[in-house]
């Protein structure tokens, strides 16, 4: 893992995401890419120190001033946080929804980190906001963090394991990333499958162990817990064991992405320091 993207709108939340990215970057010896996505008419070679044609419109002049201001703000933020990690910065000439996809491809980004307020309703939390857009569209894992980020030891990374899959799921690549991430941050994977209460636990454990072996997870513990509410079962495990991070393997719609129900959001808010990593199995 070498490159970590942090989109910013210069809010306190965005700075919280940057703190987390810098923490990961310091442990993994990775660089951070702090990017303000801003659609403007000056083209991909535009420089904030350049000029525009004399015939530029009043709106162009305003946009130029805003781009320069944003570039200066990025420089100041990067200077504050770039002591232990190199923080690159850029005003990227696309809006967020289209821009982050292109940027991730162009720069070969390995991980994206984004902040969320956690104040959205259950329907809004993963419906139409930037966090959802990144998880659905990003070709790399996405970590979301709620509220102000405090230092994390990353010792216990809980990974929700769902045996349901389709032909587009790339579990092998997801496992490879999680193995590498845990090694880089000196953490351990805690693989958890939530089975129904009336299920044959011994039989489920064999299936899950076979699944884990097939996709070559490393340095892990494996736990099958039973709860008819899979979301609550997973969250209860996280809260009960002092998890440092929760990782979800998703299909971007359905599967464990449904972990973000209203009750789950409320539980996560009790542990606002827990970052949540989502790996879109169709994109990675």
C-alpha positions as CSV (number, residue, x, y, z in Angstrom):
1,X,0.0,0.0,0.0
2,X,1.6,3.2,-1.2
3,X,-1.0,5.8,-2.0
4,X,-3.9,7.0,0.2
5,X,-6.5,9.4,-1.2
6,X,-8.3,11.9,1.1
7,X,-11.0,14.0,-0.6
8,X,-11.5,17.3,1.1
9,X,-14.1,20.1,1.2
10,X,-12.1,21.9,3.9
11,X,-14.5,20.9,6.7
12,X,-13.5,19.7,10.1
13,X,-14.8,16.3,9.1
14,X,-12.4,16.2,6.1
15,X,-9.5,17.0,8.4
16,X,-10.6,14.1,10.6
17,X,-10.3,11.8,7.6
18,X,-6.8,13.3,6.9
19,X,-5.7,12.5,10.5
20,X,-6.7,8.9,10.0
21,X,-5.0,8.7,6.6
22,X,-1.8,10.2,8.0
23,X,-1.9,7.7,10.9
24,X,-2.2,4.8,8.4
25,X,0.4,6.3,6.1
26,X,2.9,6.7,8.9
27,X,2.5,3.0,9.8
28,X,2.5,1.7,6.3
29,X,5.2,4.1,4.9
30,X,2.6,5.4,2.4
31,X,2.0,8.8,0.9
32,X,-1.3,10.8,1.3
33,X,-3.0,12.5,-1.6
34,X,-5.2,15.4,-0.3
35,X,-7.6,16.4,-3.1
36,X,-10.2,19.1,-3.6
37,X,-12.5,18.1,-6.4
38,X,-13.7,21.2,-8.2
39,X,-15.2,21.4,-11.6
40,X,-13.8,24.3,-13.6
41,X,-13.4,25.4,-17.2
42,X,-9.6,25.7,-17.4
43,X,-8.7,22.2,-18.5
44,X,-6.5,19.4,-17.1
45,X,-3.3,21.4,-17.5
46,X,-4.6,24.4,-15.5
47,X,-2.2,25.7,-12.9
48,X,-3.4,27.8,-10.0
49,X,-0.5,30.2,-10.6
50,X,-1.4,30.6,-14.3
51,X,-3.6,33.2,-16.0
52,X,-6.7,32.9,-18.1
53,X,-7.4,34.6,-21.3
54,X,-8.3,38.3,-21.2
55,X,-11.7,37.4,-22.6
56,X,-12.5,35.2,-19.7
57,X,-16.0,35.7,-18.2
58,X,-16.7,37.1,-14.8
59,X,-17.6,33.7,-13.7
60,X,-14.3,32.3,-14.9
61,X,-12.5,35.0,-12.9
62,X,-14.4,34.0,-9.8
63,X,-13.7,30.3,-10.4
64,X,-10.0,31.1,-10.9
65,X,-9.8,33.0,-7.6
66,X,-11.7,30.2,-5.8
67,X,-9.3,27.5,-7.3
68,X,-6.3,29.5,-6.1
69,X,-7.8,30.0,-2.7
70,X,-8.5,26.3,-2.4
71,X,-5.0,25.4,-3.5
72,X,-3.5,27.7,-0.8
73,X,-5.7,26.1,1.8
74,X,-4.6,22.7,0.7
75,X,-1.0,23.8,1.0
76,X,-1.5,25.0,4.6
77,X,-3.3,21.8,5.6
78,X,-0.7,19.6,4.0
79,X,2.0,21.6,5.8
80,X,0.3,21.0,9.2
81,X,-0.1,17.3,8.7
82,X,2.8,16.4,6.6
83,X,5.5,16.1,9.3
84,X,5.7,12.3,9.5
85,X,4.1,11.5,6.1
86,X,4.4,13.1,2.7
87,X,1.1,14.9,1.9
88,X,0.6,15.7,-1.7
89,X,-2.2,18.1,-2.6
90,X,-4.2,19.2,-5.7
91,X,-7.3,21.0,-6.9
92,X,-8.6,18.4,-9.4
93,X,-10.6,19.7,-12.3
94,X,-13.7,17.4,-11.9
95,X,-16.7,17.4,-9.7
96,X,-16.5,14.8,-6.9
97,X,-18.7,12.0,-8.4
98,X,-16.7,11.8,-11.6
99,X,-13.4,13.1,-10.3
100,X,-12.6,10.5,-7.6
101,X,-13.0,7.6,-10.0
102,X,-10.6,9.1,-12.5
103,X,-8.2,10.2,-9.9
104,X,-8.0,6.8,-8.3
105,X,-7.3,5.2,-11.7
106,X,-4.8,7.9,-12.8
107,X,-2.8,7.9,-9.6
108,X,-3.1,4.1,-8.9
109,X,-4.6,4.9,-5.4
110,X,-4.6,1.9,-3.0
111,X,-7.0,3.2,-0.3
112,X,-9.4,6.1,0.1
113,X,-10.4,7.7,3.4
114,X,-13.5,9.8,3.8
115,X,-15.3,11.3,6.8
116,X,-19.0,11.1,7.6
117,X,-21.0,13.1,10.1
118,X,-23.1,10.0,11.1
119,X,-26.1,12.3,11.4
120,X,-27.9,11.1,8.3
121,X,-31.0,9.0,8.5
122,X,-30.7,5.3,7.7
123,X,-31.8,5.9,4.2
124,X,-29.5,8.9,3.6
125,X,-26.4,7.4,5.2
126,X,-25.6,5.3,2.2
127,X,-27.9,6.9,-0.3
128,X,-26.7,9.7,-2.5
129,X,-23.9,11.1,-0.3
130,X,-20.2,11.1,-1.0
131,X,-19.5,8.0,1.2
132,X,-21.9,5.9,-0.8
133,X,-20.7,7.3,-4.1
134,X,-17.1,6.3,-3.2
135,X,-18.0,2.8,-2.0
136,X,-20.1,2.1,-5.2
137,X,-17.6,3.7,-7.6
138,X,-14.1,3.3,-6.2
139,X,-11.8,0.6,-7.4
140,X,-10.0,0.6,-4.1
141,X,-11.2,0.0,-0.5
142,X,-12.8,3.0,1.3
143,X,-12.5,3.8,5.0
144,X,-15.1,6.1,6.5
145,X,-14.6,7.7,9.9
146,X,-17.2,9.5,12.0
147,X,-16.5,12.6,14.0
148,X,-13.1,13.6,15.2
149,X,-10.5,10.9,14.8
150,X,-8.3,9.9,17.7
151,X,-5.2,7.8,17.4
152,X,-6.0,4.1,16.8
153,X,-3.8,1.1,17.5
154,X,-5.4,-1.0,14.7
155,X,-4.7,-4.1,16.7
156,X,-8.0,-5.7,16.2
157,X,-9.6,-5.5,12.7
158,X,-13.0,-7.2,12.7
159,X,-13.9,-8.5,9.2
160,X,-17.6,-9.5,8.6
161,X,-17.6,-12.7,6.5
162,X,-20.7,-13.5,4.4
163,X,-20.7,-16.8,2.6
164,X,-23.1,-15.4,-0.1
165,X,-21.3,-14.5,-3.3
166,X,-21.7,-14.1,-7.1
167,X,-19.4,-14.5,-10.1
168,X,-18.2,-10.9,-10.0
169,X,-16.9,-11.1,-6.4
170,X,-13.2,-10.9,-6.0
171,X,-12.6,-12.3,-2.6
172,X,-9.1,-13.3,-3.4
173,X,-8.0,-9.7,-4.0
174,X,-10.0,-8.5,-1.0
175,X,-8.2,-11.0,1.3
176,X,-4.9,-10.0,-0.2
177,X,-5.5,-6.3,0.6
178,X,-6.7,-7.1,4.1
179,X,-3.7,-9.3,4.8
180,X,-1.4,-6.5,3.6
181,X,-3.2,-3.8,5.4
182,X,-3.1,-5.7,8.7
183,X,0.6,-6.3,8.3
184,X,1.3,-2.7,7.5
185,X,-0.5,-1.4,10.6
186,X,0.7,-4.2,12.9
187,X,-2.9,-5.5,13.4
188,X,-4.6,-8.8,13.3
189,X,-7.7,-9.9,11.4
190,X,-10.7,-11.1,13.4
191,X,-12.9,-12.9,10.9
192,X,-16.5,-13.1,12.1
193,X,-19.5,-14.8,10.6
194,X,-23.0,-14.3,12.0
195,X,-25.2,-17.3,11.6
196,X,-28.9,-17.8,12.4
197,X,-29.7,-18.9,15.9
198,X,-31.2,-22.2,14.7
199,X,-28.3,-23.1,12.4
200,X,-25.9,-26.0,12.8
201,X,-23.0,-24.1,14.3
202,X,-20.5,-26.9,13.8
203,X,-21.4,-27.2,10.1
204,X,-21.3,-23.5,9.6
205,X,-17.8,-23.3,11.2
206,X,-16.5,-25.9,8.7
207,X,-17.9,-23.9,5.7
208,X,-16.5,-20.7,7.0
209,X,-13.1,-22.3,7.6
210,X,-13.1,-23.7,4.1
211,X,-14.0,-20.3,2.7
212,X,-11.2,-18.6,4.6
213,X,-8.6,-21.1,3.6
214,X,-9.7,-20.9,-0.1
215,X,-9.1,-17.2,-0.2
216,X,-5.9,-17.3,1.7
217,X,-6.5,-15.0,4.7
218,X,-3.5,-14.7,7.0
219,X,-2.8,-13.9,10.7
220,X,-6.4,-14.2,11.8
221,X,-8.8,-15.6,14.4
222,X,-12.1,-17.0,13.3
223,X,-15.4,-16.7,15.1
224,X,-18.9,-17.9,14.3
225,X,-21.5,-16.2,16.4
226,X,-25.2,-16.7,16.2
227,X,-27.9,-14.0,16.0
228,X,-31.0,-13.8,13.8
229,X,-30.1,-10.1,13.3
230,X,-26.8,-10.3,11.5
231,X,-26.1,-6.6,11.8
232,X,-26.6,-6.5,15.5
233,X,-24.6,-9.7,15.9
234,X,-21.6,-8.2,14.2
235,X,-21.9,-4.9,16.0
236,X,-22.2,-6.7,19.3
237,X,-19.0,-8.5,18.6
238,X,-17.2,-5.3,17.7
239,X,-18.3,-3.5,20.8
240,X,-17.8,-6.5,23.1
241,X,-14.2,-7.1,22.0
242,X,-13.0,-3.6,21.7
243,X,-12.5,-3.6,17.9
244,X,-10.2,-1.1,16.4
245,X,-11.8,-1.2,12.9
246,X,-14.7,-2.9,11.2
247,X,-14.2,-4.2,7.6
248,X,-17.1,-5.1,5.4
249,X,-16.9,-7.1,2.1
250,X,-19.7,-5.7,0.0
251,X,-21.4,-6.0,-3.3
252,X,-22.2,-2.2,-3.2
253,X,-25.9,-3.1,-3.0
254,X,-27.0,-5.8,-0.7
255,X,-24.9,-8.3,1.2
256,X,-23.1,-6.9,4.2
257,X,-23.6,-3.4,2.9
258,X,-27.0,-3.6,4.5
259,X,-25.0,-3.5,7.8
260,X,-25.8,0.2,7.8
261,X,-29.3,0.1,9.1
262,X,-30.5,2.7,11.5
263,X,-29.8,0.5,14.6
264,X,-26.3,-0.2,13.4
265,X,-25.6,3.5,12.8
266,X,-26.7,4.2,16.4
267,X,-24.4,1.5,17.7
268,X,-21.5,2.8,15.7
269,X,-22.1,6.3,17.0
270,X,-21.3,5.0,20.5
271,X,-17.9,4.2,19.3
272,X,-17.2,7.1,17.0
273,X,-13.5,6.3,16.9
274,X,-14.0,3.1,15.1
275,X,-13.3,3.5,11.4
276,X,-15.3,1.3,8.9
277,X,-13.6,-0.1,5.9
278,X,-15.8,-1.1,2.9
279,X,-14.4,-3.3,0.1
280,X,-16.5,-3.4,-3.0
281,X,-16.0,-7.0,-4.2
282,X,-17.1,-6.0,-7.7
283,X,-14.6,-3.3,-8.1
284,X,-11.4,-4.2,-6.3
